[in-house]
Amino acid sequence: MSIYYVYAYLRESDGTPYYIGKGKNNRAFRPHTYVSVPNNHTKIIFLEHNLEENKALQMEIEYIKLYGRKNIGTGILHNL
């Protein structure tokens, strides 16, 4: 069933993404363990819609590769 999506949280300062995730229903708006959900919901954008779960996971991985991860020194995302 194509109910998954890929989303990004954007920084207030410059509009760049600081987190990429996949979800369904209201996942993008619920608390996360390692990263805060933007108070300003206009800073949550949906990059991909109507995906099967495996395609959403694949797209999430691709976006994380594109922007890179801070914890391993490859980019700007707080994804672990």
N, C-alpha and C positions, 0 to 999 in steps of 0.2 A: 504494500500500500504506500502511496506517495504522500506521506504526511510530514516528512522531515524538512528541515531548513538549515542553512548555515548563516550565522550572524556575526557581527563585529560590534565591539564597544569602542567608541571613539573618544579620544582625549578632548577635554574642553579647550585646552591651550592652543592646539594646532589642527585638530580634526583627524589626526592619524589614529589608526587602530592600536589599541593596547591589549585586546583579547579577541580571539576567534573561537567560536563554538558551534556545535551542532545541537539541534534540539527539535522538539515537537511541542505542540500546545503552547504553554506560556513559559517554557524553559528560559528563554532569553531575559525574562523579567524577574526570575527567582534568584535568591542568594546563591553564591558559589563559595566554595571552600577557600580558594586562594586569590580571588580577585573580586573587587566590588562592582556591583551593578550600577551603572550611571543613574544618578537621581533624575537627571534630565533625559527622559526617554527618547528625545530626538537624537541622542547620541548612541542609540542602538539602531543599527541598520541591518537589513536582511539582504545578504549577498546572493543567496540561492533559495529557491522555493520548490515545493512539490517534488521532493526527492524520496527515493527509496532509502532506507537506513544505510545500506552499504555505499550508495552513491554520496550521501551526505557526509559520511565518514571520510571517503576519498577526497571530496571537495574541501573539507575542513583541513585535512593534511596538506593539500596543495596550497591553500591560503597561508597556512602556518609556514610552509617552506618559502613562500613568496616574501613574507614580511620578516621572517626569522624570529628567533627567541632570544630574549635578553639573558636568560640564565646560562646559555651556552655560547653567548657572544656572537650570535649570527644575525641579530636584528632587534626589533622594537617591541615584540609581544611579550606579555607576562605568562603566556601558556607554559605549562610544564611538560 
